[in-house]
Amino acid sequence: MADTVVDCHAQVWNPQAVHYPWMAPGLARTDRPWSLDDVRDDLAEHGVHRVVLVQSAGNRADSELMLFQALTSPIVAGVVAWVPMTRPDEAAGQLHAWRHEPVVGVGHRVHEEEPEWLLRPEVDESLGLLAEHNLTFDVTAWTPTLLAHVAALAERHPKVSFVVGRLGRPPLAARSAGDTVAWKDWSAWLATLGQLPNVAIKLAGIGADLPAGWTHVDVQPAVDVALESMGPDRVMLGSDWPSVQVAGGTYAQAWAELRATLDGLDERDRALVLGGTANRVYALPLD
């Protein structure tokens, strides 16, 4: 299992069946179904053995779409679903209904909520449910405020594994423009999260704020900070597909460039980022 390559962050979309609040209606690049069939050849070419699908919208229909994809695609090892974290009773019922499904975590697009959403008492209560079900909590904590909230919650809920997307959105463009303050703030919060053993981070989608055609050289500084702060046993690699495709890139380009950022690691540490960390954090089933 240590050498199994896992894409820890992919999605499936179907605008005809699921409402995505962030998706612009009628935009040709998104207004079509996207399934793993679209990248089956890419997965095989790059030696990706397993995929974790992650929620794209705060509704049950999106989760059901992912679970159907898991049913029809053996490569799907787990699903990070959505439950109404602000309605704990309803969340509990939904988790019970999915008790035999390959749900390995719960996600929420917290960057779309008001800044204090994570600190709501109802969310705190629902985090207790995740601990009972041995599920992760995946969060799009992309600001210093949200990273601070994650740190506070991780201390309060040591039995819940928190997974931060996009490396906490490192300010790569600001760094290139000479904004050292933003870079130091982000680096400091990663160092703080690194002290919390129940926090992991995803190396996925970090080129989203850069011009098209970015390479591993452009994102390497952020990867180096993440690896130093968190260690390879708490960093995992994901494609962020199909977002990369919609933004004008390809699965192959995103995966190859992100994987190239790991070339400086020894074989053991590289294997952790490529799959070992995801297998452990998500408690993925054995093949």
C-alpha positions as CSV (number, residue, x, y, z in Angstrom):
1,M,0.0,0.0,0.0
2,A,2.9,2.4,0.7
3,D,3.6,2.6,-3.1
4,T,0.0,3.1,-4.1
5,V,-0.4,6.4,-5.9
6,V,-3.6,8.3,-4.8
7,D,-5.1,11.4,-6.4
8,C,-6.5,12.8,-3.2
9,H,-8.5,15.6,-4.8
10,A,-10.7,15.0,-7.9
11,Q,-14.3,15.9,-8.5
12,V,-17.2,15.0,-10.7
13,W,-19.7,17.5,-12.0
14,N,-23.2,17.4,-13.5
15,P,-24.8,20.8,-13.8
16,Q,-28.0,19.2,-15.2
17,A,-28.5,17.3,-11.9
18,V,-26.7,19.3,-9.3
19,H,-26.7,23.0,-8.3
20,Y,-23.2,24.5,-8.0
21,P,-23.6,28.0,-6.6
22,W,-20.2,29.0,-7.8
23,M,-20.7,27.8,-11.4
24,A,-21.6,30.5,-13.9
25,P,-24.8,29.3,-15.8
26,G,-24.2,28.6,-19.4
27,L,-20.5,28.7,-19.3
28,A,-19.5,26.2,-22.0
29,R,-16.4,25.0,-20.1
30,T,-18.4,23.9,-17.1
31,D,-21.9,23.4,-18.4
32,R,-21.5,19.7,-19.1
33,P,-21.1,16.6,-17.1
34,W,-17.5,15.7,-16.0
35,S,-16.8,12.1,-14.9
36,L,-13.7,10.0,-14.3
37,D,-14.3,8.5,-17.8
38,D,-13.0,11.8,-19.1
39,V,-9.5,11.2,-17.5
40,R,-9.4,7.4,-17.4
41,D,-6.5,7.3,-19.9
42,D,-4.6,10.1,-17.9
43,L,-5.0,8.2,-14.7
44,A,-3.5,5.1,-16.3
45,E,-0.7,6.9,-18.0
46,H,0.4,8.6,-14.8
47,G,0.1,5.5,-12.7
48,V,-2.7,6.8,-10.4
49,H,-4.2,3.7,-8.8
50,R,-6.8,5.3,-6.6
51,V,-8.9,8.5,-6.5
52,V,-10.6,10.3,-3.6
53,L,-13.6,12.4,-4.8
54,V,-14.3,15.6,-3.0
55,Q,-17.5,17.6,-2.7
56,S,-18.1,20.5,-5.1
57,A,-21.3,21.9,-3.6
58,G,-23.1,22.2,-0.3
59,N,-26.0,19.8,-1.1
60,R,-26.8,16.2,-1.0
61,A,-27.2,15.8,-4.7
62,D,-23.5,16.4,-5.2
63,S,-22.6,13.7,-2.7
64,E,-25.0,11.2,-4.3
65,L,-23.3,11.9,-7.7
66,M,-19.9,11.1,-6.2
67,L,-21.3,7.9,-4.6
68,F,-22.8,6.8,-7.9
69,Q,-19.4,7.4,-9.5
70,A,-17.8,5.3,-6.8
71,L,-20.3,2.5,-7.5
72,T,-19.4,2.5,-11.2
73,S,-15.7,3.2,-11.0
74,P,-13.5,0.8,-8.9
75,I,-10.7,3.3,-8.9
76,V,-12.6,5.5,-6.5
77,A,-11.3,4.6,-3.1
78,G,-13.3,7.1,-1.1
79,V,-15.7,10.0,-1.1
80,V,-15.5,13.3,0.9
81,A,-19.2,14.1,1.0
82,W,-21.2,17.0,2.3
83,V,-23.5,17.1,5.3
84,P,-25.3,20.1,6.9
85,M,-22.8,20.8,9.6
86,T,-25.0,23.6,11.0
87,R,-27.9,21.1,11.5
88,P,-26.3,18.3,13.6
89,D,-29.4,16.1,13.9
90,E,-29.8,16.1,10.1
91,A,-26.1,15.5,9.6
92,A,-26.3,12.5,11.9
93,G,-29.2,11.1,9.9
94,Q,-27.3,11.6,6.7
95,L,-24.2,9.9,8.0
96,H,-26.3,7.0,9.2
97,A,-27.9,6.6,5.8
98,W,-24.4,6.4,4.3
99,R,-22.9,4.0,6.8
100,H,-22.3,1.4,4.2
101,E,-21.1,3.8,1.5
102,P,-17.4,4.6,0.8
103,V,-17.6,8.0,2.7
104,V,-14.2,8.7,4.2
105,G,-14.7,12.3,5.1
106,V,-17.0,15.4,5.1
107,G,-16.1,18.6,3.3
108,H,-17.3,22.2,3.4
109,R,-16.4,25.1,1.2
110,V,-15.8,27.4,4.2
111,H,-14.3,30.1,2.0
112,E,-17.8,30.8,0.7
113,E,-19.2,31.3,4.2
114,E,-18.9,34.3,6.5
115,P,-15.5,34.3,8.4
116,E,-16.8,33.0,11.7
117,W,-18.8,30.1,10.3
118,L,-16.3,27.5,11.5
119,L,-16.8,28.7,15.1
120,R,-20.5,28.2,15.2
121,P,-21.6,25.9,18.1
122,E,-23.6,23.7,15.7
123,V,-20.5,23.1,13.6
124,D,-18.6,22.2,16.8
125,E,-21.3,19.7,17.7
126,S,-21.2,18.2,14.2
127,L,-17.4,17.8,14.5
128,G,-18.2,15.4,17.4
129,L,-20.2,13.3,15.0
130,L,-17.3,13.1,12.6
131,A,-15.1,11.8,15.4
132,E,-17.6,9.1,16.2
133,H,-17.7,8.0,12.5
134,N,-13.9,8.3,12.1
135,L,-14.3,10.8,9.3
136,T,-12.1,13.7,8.2
137,F,-13.2,17.3,7.9
138,D,-11.9,18.8,4.7
139,V,-11.9,22.6,4.6
140,T,-11.1,25.2,2.0
141,A,-9.3,27.4,4.6
142,W,-7.7,29.9,2.3
143,T,-7.2,33.0,4.5
144,P,-5.2,33.6,7.7
145,T,-8.5,33.9,9.6
146,L,-9.7,30.5,8.5
147,L,-6.4,28.9,9.1
148,A,-6.5,30.2,12.6
149,H,-10.0,28.8,13.1
150,V,-8.8,25.4,11.8
151,A,-6.0,25.5,14.3
152,A,-8.4,26.2,17.2
153,L,-10.8,23.5,16.2
154,A,-8.0,20.9,15.7
155,E,-6.9,21.6,19.3
156,R,-10.5,21.2,20.5
157,H,-11.2,18.1,18.5
158,P,-8.0,16.0,18.6
159,K,-9.8,12.8,17.3
160,V,-10.9,14.5,14.1
161,S,-8.4,14.7,11.2
162,F,-8.6,18.1,9.5
163,V,-7.6,18.3,5.9
164,V,-6.8,21.8,4.5
165,G,-7.1,22.2,0.7
166,R,-4.7,24.0,-1.7
167,L,-1.9,24.2,0.9
168,G,-4.0,26.9,2.5
169,R,-3.8,28.9,-0.7
170,P,-0.2,30.2,-0.6
171,P,0.1,33.8,-1.9
172,L,2.4,32.9,-4.7
173,A,1.4,35.8,-6.9
174,A,1.9,38.2,-4.0
175,R,5.3,36.7,-3.3
176,S,6.3,37.2,-6.9
177,A,5.2,40.8,-6.7
178,G,7.4,41.3,-3.6
179,D,4.7,41.1,-0.9
180,T,6.7,39.4,1.8
181,V,4.2,40.2,4.5
182,A,1.5,37.9,3.0
183,W,4.0,35.2,2.4
184,K,5.3,35.3,6.0
185,D,1.8,35.3,7.4
186,W,0.9,32.2,5.4
187,S,4.2,30.5,6.3
188,A,3.6,31.2,10.0
189,W,0.2,29.6,9.9
190,L,1.5,26.5,8.3
191,A,4.1,26.3,11.0
192,T,1.3,26.5,13.6
193,L,-0.7,23.8,11.9
194,G,2.5,21.7,11.7
195,Q,2.4,21.5,15.5
196,L,-1.0,19.9,15.4
197,P,-0.8,16.2,14.6
198,N,-4.4,15.9,13.4
199,V,-4.0,18.4,10.6
200,A,-3.0,17.4,7.1
201,I,-2.7,19.5,3.9
202,K,-3.3,18.9,0.2
203,L,-0.8,19.8,-2.5
204,A,-3.6,20.4,-5.1
205,G,-4.9,23.4,-7.0
206,I,-2.0,25.7,-5.9
207,G,-1.5,26.9,-9.4
208,A,-5.0,28.3,-9.7
209,D,-4.0,31.8,-8.9
210,L,-1.1,31.8,-11.3
211,P,-1.1,32.6,-15.1
212,A,-1.8,29.6,-17.4
213,G,1.3,27.6,-18.2
214,W,2.7,27.6,-14.6
215,T,5.3,24.9,-13.9
216,H,6.7,23.2,-10.8
217,V,9.3,26.0,-10.5
218,D,6.5,28.5,-9.9
219,V,5.0,26.5,-7.0
220,Q,8.1,24.9,-5.6
221,P,8.6,27.6,-2.8
222,A,5.1,26.8,-1.4
223,V,5.6,23.1,-1.5
224,D,9.0,23.4,0.3
225,V,7.3,25.4,3.1
226,A,4.5,22.9,3.4
227,L,6.9,19.9,3.5
228,E,9.1,21.6,6.1
229,S,6.2,22.7,8.3
230,M,4.0,19.6,8.1
231,G,6.3,16.8,7.0
232,P,5.6,14.4,4.1
233,D,3.5,12.2,6.3
234,R,0.9,15.0,6.4
235,V,1.0,16.2,2.8
236,M,-0.9,14.5,0.0
237,L,-1.0,15.1,-3.7
238,G,-4.2,15.9,-5.7
239,S,-5.0,16.9,-9.3
240,D,-7.8,19.4,-8.6
241,W,-9.5,18.0,-11.7
242,P,-11.6,19.1,-13.6
243,S,-11.0,22.6,-12.3
244,V,-7.6,22.5,-14.0
245,Q,-9.2,21.5,-17.3
246,V,-11.7,24.3,-17.1
247,A,-9.0,26.8,-16.4
248,G,-7.2,25.9,-19.6
249,G,-4.8,23.3,-18.3
250,T,-4.9,19.5,-18.5
251,Y,-4.8,16.7,-16.0
252,A,-1.4,15.6,-17.3
253,Q,0.1,19.0,-16.9
254,A,-1.2,19.6,-13.4
255,W,-0.2,16.1,-12.1
256,A,3.2,16.1,-13.8
257,E,4.2,19.6,-12.5
258,L,3.0,19.0,-9.0
259,R,4.7,15.6,-8.8
260,A,7.9,17.2,-10.1
261,T,7.9,19.3,-6.9
262,L,8.7,16.1,-5.0
263,D,11.8,15.2,-6.9
264,G,14.0,16.4,-4.1
265,L,12.5,13.9,-1.6
266,D,13.9,10.5,-0.9
267,E,11.9,7.4,-2.0
268,R,10.1,6.9,1.3
269,D,9.0,10.5,1.7
270,R,7.9,10.8,-1.9
271,A,5.8,7.6,-1.5
272,L,4.0,9.2,1.5
273,V,3.0,12.3,-0.4
274,L,2.0,10.3,-3.5
275,G,-0.3,7.9,-1.6
276,G,0.8,6.9,1.9
277,T,-0.5,10.0,3.6
278,A,-3.9,9.8,1.8
279,N,-4.2,6.1,2.7
280,R,-3.6,6.8,6.3
281,V,-5.6,10.1,6.8
282,Y,-8.6,8.9,4.9
283,A,-8.3,5.3,6.2
284,L,-8.8,4.1,2.7
285,P,-9.7,0.4,2.4
286,L,-7.0,-2.1,1.4
287,D,-7.0,-3.1,-2.3
